[in-house]
Amino acid sequence: MPRVVVDVMLKPEILDPQGQAVQRALPRLGFEGITDVRQGKRFELEVEGPVDDAVLARVREMAETFLANTVIEDFTVRAAEPDPAPDAGAVA
């Protein structure tokens, strides 16, 4: 089925304590060189029929009114890339 992806992130000016906790933990786990982490949400919505402009507009409305708190969060809406077909010799 076709999917639409909504990515929701805190606005840059909003403090992200979860992202900061992850950023502080990474060096302790041996992962160096990461200077900032922002944590967000991702929604994948399966839709009936093709993903056209009307479907994307409806999902934007859904994101603005329900999936994101637009006072503190930004969001993007996009059609998901179709899953690649498995290689004939690949083991699933």
PyRosetta script that sets phi, psi and omega in degrees:
from pyrosetta import init, pose_from_sequence

init()
pose = pose_from_sequence("MPRVVVDVMLKPEILDPQGQAVQRALPRLGFEGITDVRQGKRFELEVEGPVDDAVLARVREMAETFLANTVIEDFTVRAAEPDPAPDAGAVA")
pose.set_psi(1, 146.3)
pose.set_omega(1, 176.6)
pose.set_phi(2, -65.6)
pose.set_psi(2, 147.5)
pose.set_omega(2, -179.5)
pose.set_phi(3, -128.9)
pose.set_psi(3, 151.3)
pose.set_omega(3, 172.2)
pose.set_phi(4, -119.3)
pose.set_psi(4, 137.3)
pose.set_omega(4, -179.1)
pose.set_phi(5, -110.3)
pose.set_psi(5, 132.6)
pose.set_omega(5, 174.0)
pose.set_phi(6, -117.7)
pose.set_psi(6, 117.4)
pose.set_omega(6, 175.4)
pose.set_phi(7, -102.7)
pose.set_psi(7, 128.2)
pose.set_omega(7, -178.2)
pose.set_phi(8, -119.5)
pose.set_psi(8, 127.3)
pose.set_omega(8, 179.2)
pose.set_phi(9, -132.0)
pose.set_psi(9, 148.8)
pose.set_omega(9, 172.6)
pose.set_phi(10, -61.9)
pose.set_psi(10, 144.2)
pose.set_omega(10, 175.6)
pose.set_phi(11, -60.6)
pose.set_psi(11, 149.5)
pose.set_omega(11, -175.7)
pose.set_phi(12, -55.5)
pose.set_psi(12, -31.9)
pose.set_omega(12, -177.2)
pose.set_phi(13, -81.5)
pose.set_psi(13, -4.1)
pose.set_omega(13, -179.0)
pose.set_phi(14, -93.6)
pose.set_psi(14, 130.6)
pose.set_omega(14, 177.7)
pose.set_phi(15, -59.8)
pose.set_psi(15, 137.0)
pose.set_omega(15, -179.1)
pose.set_phi(16, -120.5)
pose.set_psi(16, 84.4)
pose.set_omega(16, -176.5)
pose.set_phi(17, -63.4)
pose.set_psi(17, -33.6)
pose.set_omega(17, 178.3)
pose.set_phi(18, -67.2)
pose.set_psi(18, -43.7)
pose.set_omega(18, 177.2)
pose.set_phi(19, -61.6)
pose.set_psi(19, -40.9)
pose.set_omega(19, 179.2)
pose.set_phi(20, -64.9)
pose.set_psi(20, -39.2)
pose.set_omega(20, 178.7)
pose.set_phi(21, -63.7)
pose.set_psi(21, -41.7)
pose.set_omega(21, 177.7)
pose.set_phi(22, -64.5)
pose.set_psi(22, -44.9)
pose.set_omega(22, -179.1)
pose.set_phi(23, -59.6)
pose.set_psi(23, -40.7)
pose.set_omega(23, 179.5)
pose.set_phi(24, -70.1)
pose.set_psi(24, -31.4)
pose.set_omega(24, -177.5)
pose.set_phi(25, -77.6)
pose.set_psi(25, -29.3)
pose.set_omega(25, -174.2)
pose.set_phi(26, -56.0)
pose.set_psi(26, -48.0)
pose.set_omega(26, 179.0)
pose.set_phi(27, -61.4)
pose.set_psi(27, -34.6)
pose.set_omega(27, 178.6)
pose.set_phi(28, -65.7)
pose.set_psi(28, -24.5)
pose.set_omega(28, 179.7)
pose.set_phi(29, -95.4)
pose.set_psi(29, 5.5)
pose.set_omega(29, 176.6)
pose.set_phi(30, 92.4)
pose.set_psi(30, 9.2)
pose.set_omega(30, 179.4)
pose.set_phi(31, -102.1)
pose.set_psi(31, 103.5)
pose.set_omega(31, -176.2)
pose.set_phi(32, -99.9)
pose.set_psi(32, 161.8)
pose.set_omega(32, 171.5)
pose.set_phi(33, 89.5)
pose.set_psi(33, 3.8)
pose.set_omega(33, 178.1)
pose.set_phi(34, -95.0)
pose.set_psi(34, 119.8)
pose.set_omega(34, -174.6)
pose.set_phi(35, -98.4)
pose.set_psi(35, -16.9)
pose.set_omega(35, 179.3)
pose.set_phi(36, -159.9)
pose.set_psi(36, 147.8)
pose.set_omega(36, 176.5)
pose.set_phi(37, -135.3)
pose.set_psi(37, 132.6)
pose.set_omega(37, 172.9)
pose.set_phi(38, -120.1)
pose.set_psi(38, 132.4)
pose.set_omega(38, -178.1)
pose.set_phi(39, -102.6)
pose.set_psi(39, 141.8)
pose.set_omega(39, -178.9)
pose.set_phi(40, -144.1)
pose.set_psi(40, -166.0)
pose.set_omega(40, 180.0)
pose.set_phi(41, -126.9)
pose.set_psi(41, 150.0)
pose.set_omega(41, 176.4)
pose.set_phi(42, -132.2)
pose.set_psi(42, 129.4)
pose.set_omega(42, 176.1)
pose.set_phi(43, -114.6)
pose.set_psi(43, 132.7)
pose.set_omega(43, 173.5)
pose.set_phi(44, -115.1)
pose.set_psi(44, 118.3)
pose.set_omega(44, -177.6)
pose.set_phi(45, -111.9)
pose.set_psi(45, 122.5)
pose.set_omega(45, 173.8)
pose.set_phi(46, -83.1)
pose.set_psi(46, 134.7)
pose.set_omega(46, -176.0)
pose.set_phi(47, -122.8)
pose.set_psi(47, 153.9)
pose.set_omega(47, 174.7)
pose.set_phi(48, -80.9)
pose.set_psi(48, 136.9)
pose.set_omega(48, 176.9)
pose.set_phi(49, 75.9)
pose.set_psi(49, -175.2)
pose.set_omega(49, -176.8)
pose.set_phi(50, -72.5)
pose.set_psi(50, 154.5)
pose.set_omega(50, 176.2)
pose.set_phi(51, -86.7)
pose.set_psi(51, 102.6)
pose.set_omega(51, 179.1)
pose.set_phi(52, -115.9)
pose.set_psi(52, -176.1)
pose.set_omega(52, -178.2)
pose.set_phi(53, -59.8)
pose.set_psi(53, -36.1)
pose.set_omega(53, -180.0)
pose.set_phi(54, -66.0)
pose.set_psi(54, -41.5)
pose.set_omega(54, 178.4)
pose.set_phi(55, -65.0)
pose.set_psi(55, -45.4)
pose.set_omega(55, 179.6)
pose.set_phi(56, -62.7)
pose.set_psi(56, -38.3)
pose.set_omega(56, 177.7)
pose.set_phi(57, -64.2)
pose.set_psi(57, -40.8)
pose.set_omega(57, 179.4)
pose.set_phi(58, -66.0)
pose.set_psi(58, -40.0)
pose.set_omega(58, 178.3)
pose.set_phi(59, -68.6)
pose.set_psi(59, -37.2)
pose.set_omega(59, 175.1)
pose.set_phi(60, -59.1)
pose.set_psi(60, -43.3)
pose.set_omega(60, 178.1)
pose.set_phi(61, -61.7)
pose.set_psi(61, -42.7)
pose.set_omega(61, 178.7)
pose.set_phi(62, -61.6)
pose.set_psi(62, -43.4)
pose.set_omega(62, -179.5)
pose.set_phi(63, -65.4)
pose.set_psi(63, -42.7)
pose.set_omega(63, -177.6)
pose.set_phi(64, -67.4)
pose.set_psi(64, -32.2)
pose.set_omega(64, -175.8)
pose.set_phi(65, -99.6)
pose.set_psi(65, -17.6)
pose.set_omega(65, -172.7)
pose.set_phi(66, -137.6)
pose.set_psi(66, -44.8)
pose.set_omega(66, -171.9)
pose.set_phi(67, -79.9)
pose.set_psi(67, -28.3)
pose.set_omega(67, -178.1)
pose.set_phi(68, -124.4)
pose.set_psi(68, 146.8)
pose.set_omega(68, 170.8)
pose.set_phi(69, -93.2)
pose.set_psi(69, 96.2)
pose.set_omega(69, -170.8)
pose.set_phi(70, -67.7)
pose.set_psi(70, -7.8)
pose.set_omega(70, 174.2)
pose.set_phi(71, -70.6)
pose.set_psi(71, -39.1)
pose.set_omega(71, -176.2)
pose.set_phi(72, -119.9)
pose.set_psi(72, -5.3)
pose.set_omega(72, -176.0)
pose.set_phi(73, -126.4)
pose.set_psi(73, 147.9)
pose.set_omega(73, 169.7)
pose.set_phi(74, -105.8)
pose.set_psi(74, 158.5)
pose.set_omega(74, 176.7)
pose.set_phi(75, -144.4)
pose.set_psi(75, 156.4)
pose.set_omega(75, 172.3)
pose.set_phi(76, -127.2)
pose.set_psi(76, 148.5)
pose.set_omega(76, 179.6)
pose.set_phi(77, -125.3)
pose.set_psi(77, 132.2)
pose.set_omega(77, 178.4)
pose.set_phi(78, -152.4)
pose.set_psi(78, 155.2)
pose.set_omega(78, 173.2)
pose.set_phi(79, -72.4)
pose.set_psi(79, 136.7)
pose.set_omega(79, 178.7)
pose.set_phi(80, -73.7)
pose.set_psi(80, 145.8)
pose.set_omega(80, 173.8)
pose.set_phi(81, -68.1)
pose.set_psi(81, 139.2)
pose.set_omega(81, 177.5)
pose.set_phi(82, -64.1)
pose.set_psi(82, 146.3)
pose.set_omega(82, 177.5)
pose.set_phi(83, -62.9)
pose.set_psi(83, 134.2)
pose.set_omega(83, 179.8)
pose.set_phi(84, -67.5)
pose.set_psi(84, 146.9)
pose.set_omega(84, 177.5)
pose.set_phi(85, -68.9)
pose.set_psi(85, 137.8)
pose.set_omega(85, -179.8)
pose.set_phi(86, -67.2)
pose.set_psi(86, 147.9)
pose.set_omega(86, 175.9)
pose.set_phi(87, -64.5)
pose.set_psi(87, 148.6)
pose.set_omega(87, -178.0)
pose.set_phi(88, -59.3)
pose.set_psi(88, -35.3)
pose.set_omega(88, -178.0)
pose.set_phi(89, -95.0)
pose.set_psi(89, 1.8)
pose.set_omega(89, -176.6)
pose.set_phi(90, -75.3)
pose.set_psi(90, 146.3)
pose.set_omega(90, 176.6)
pose.set_phi(91, -99.8)
pose.set_psi(91, 127.0)
pose.set_omega(91, -178.4)
pose.set_phi(92, -88.6)
pose.dump_pdb("model.pdb")
